[in-house]
């Protein structure tokens, strides 16, 4: 599925029950896990070691949090890839 927000158009694929893989263009951003009514944004290439970078009330907002988390990490010289 494709989600559109103010930061871009995200490609979202189901990874597991309640877990989604999120990409922006050719860039893989991370995962979003649904926890009840909250969507948890997890940055990283591997789900088992991905790091939480935000929480949101919608899948689109959580995808935006992944984008913001990756951009911030890059700006301060950190890698979101484990």
C-alpha positions as CSV (number, residue, x, y, z in Angstrom):
1,X,0.0,0.0,0.0
2,X,1.1,3.6,-0.4
3,X,0.7,6.2,2.3
4,X,1.0,9.9,1.6
5,X,2.0,12.4,4.3
6,X,3.6,15.9,4.3
7,X,7.1,14.3,4.2
8,X,6.5,12.0,1.2
9,X,4.8,9.0,-0.3
10,X,5.7,5.8,1.7
11,X,5.5,2.2,0.5
12,X,4.2,0.0,3.2
13,X,4.3,-3.8,3.1
14,X,3.0,-6.3,5.6
15,X,6.0,-8.0,7.3
16,X,4.3,-10.0,10.0
17,X,1.0,-9.9,12.0
18,X,0.8,-6.2,13.1
19,X,4.2,-5.3,11.7
20,X,4.9,-3.3,8.5
21,X,8.1,-2.6,6.4
22,X,8.3,1.1,5.3
23,X,10.3,2.5,2.4
24,X,10.5,6.0,0.9
25,X,11.4,5.7,-2.7
26,X,14.4,3.4,-2.9
27,X,15.3,4.0,0.7
28,X,14.2,1.5,3.4
29,X,13.3,3.3,6.6
30,X,12.4,0.6,9.0
31,X,9.3,-1.0,10.6
32,X,6.0,0.1,12.2
33,X,4.5,-2.2,14.7
34,X,0.9,-1.8,15.8
35,X,0.5,-2.1,19.6
36,X,-3.2,-1.7,20.3
37,X,-4.2,1.8,19.1
38,X,-0.6,3.0,18.9
39,X,1.8,2.6,16.0
40,X,5.5,2.2,17.1
41,X,8.1,3.4,14.6
42,X,11.3,1.2,14.6
43,X,14.3,2.3,12.7
44,X,16.8,-0.3,11.4
45,X,17.3,-2.9,8.7
46,X,16.5,-5.8,10.9
47,X,13.3,-6.0,12.9
48,X,14.8,-8.0,15.8
49,X,17.3,-5.2,16.6
50,X,15.4,-2.1,15.3
51,X,15.3,0.9,17.6
52,X,12.1,2.8,18.6
53,X,12.2,6.3,17.2
54,X,8.6,7.4,17.9
55,X,5.0,6.5,18.4
56,X,1.9,7.7,16.6
57,X,-1.9,7.3,16.4
58,X,-1.8,6.4,12.7
59,X,0.4,4.4,10.3
60,X,1.2,7.4,8.2
61,X,2.4,9.4,11.1
62,X,4.6,6.5,12.3
63,X,6.1,6.3,8.8
64,X,6.8,10.1,9.0
65,X,8.5,9.4,12.4
66,X,10.8,6.9,10.7
67,X,11.8,9.5,8.1
68,X,12.4,12.1,10.8
69,X,14.4,9.7,12.9
70,X,16.6,8.7,10.0
71,X,17.2,12.3,8.9
72,X,18.1,13.3,12.5
73,X,20.5,10.4,12.9
74,X,22.2,11.2,9.6
75,X,22.6,14.9,10.6
76,X,24.4,14.0,13.8
77,X,26.6,11.3,12.3
78,X,24.8,8.2,13.6
79,X,23.7,5.2,11.5
80,X,20.2,3.7,11.9
81,X,21.5,0.5,10.2
82,X,22.7,-2.1,12.7
